[in-house]
């Protein structure tokens, strides 16, 4: 058994990824349905850009809440009770960090983008192409900062509560209508990811 | 090993079911003085009632009807021409309205079943 399938089995169990995929399909269908609830006569999302941004943003917050739960209670628990040592015996730290980051964050986000584009294609819903950048920057901001917090604190529940308070901060940004700031936050996400990598290399287990 | 086949089968079944379901979501639209209005095709049926003026309804097989007074229940994807004031009651919301979702869902299910059969055979060879 390779380290990738071992990590996937450790994080999601036998059928955990299946429920994520079904939930992502339901969430992307809900984008179409909730847009048509307000504008029943059209499926062109550039008619009401603000409404579409609010819908995508809320969906992104729901998805990143689930991923943050997986990061804090999975990675944080591994660091807390030392299960990560058994992974570190198989590969070096760099490979373990990149693989677990891919499986925790990038796999779920990429699958959501693929499934949402498939649903949009099948239902002839035409969003503006910038929805990908807004979704990715928000999702990566929440997930990378949660990764950094989980590695620095090394306790599952404390890091989970701190990440949840971060989600409320982002929700406040959405309610006050400053969502357009997330167009410019993508470099900050990359810096946060690099900081998480640096912290993982130096962490004492 | 990741069970990609199970994921594809689940996606295909989900897409087929979502295409078959009609959601009980009704809305009313008002049309004022429109030269051309396409009734949204993602609803099951539309009830056009004319308050004033006259409307020409063209179906997608190019038969047409002139509506001056009263109401009529038509299938969507028809086009309204006319001058006046009409209200349209739309019933039965669908997510996937054109027929391409059936092909995509069946394709995903077939690929998933194939992958599962390959995995099952390989596992059997490993065991014995």
Interface residues (C-beta under 8 A of the other chain):
Chain A: X5 X8 X14 X15 X17 X18 X21 X22 X25 X26 X29 X32 X33 X36 X37 X40 X41 X42 X43 X115 X118 X119 X122 X123 X124
Chain B: X1 X2 X3 X6 X7 X10 X11 X14 X15 X18 X23 X25 X27 X29 X40 X42 X90 X93 X95 X96 X97 X98 X100 X101 X104
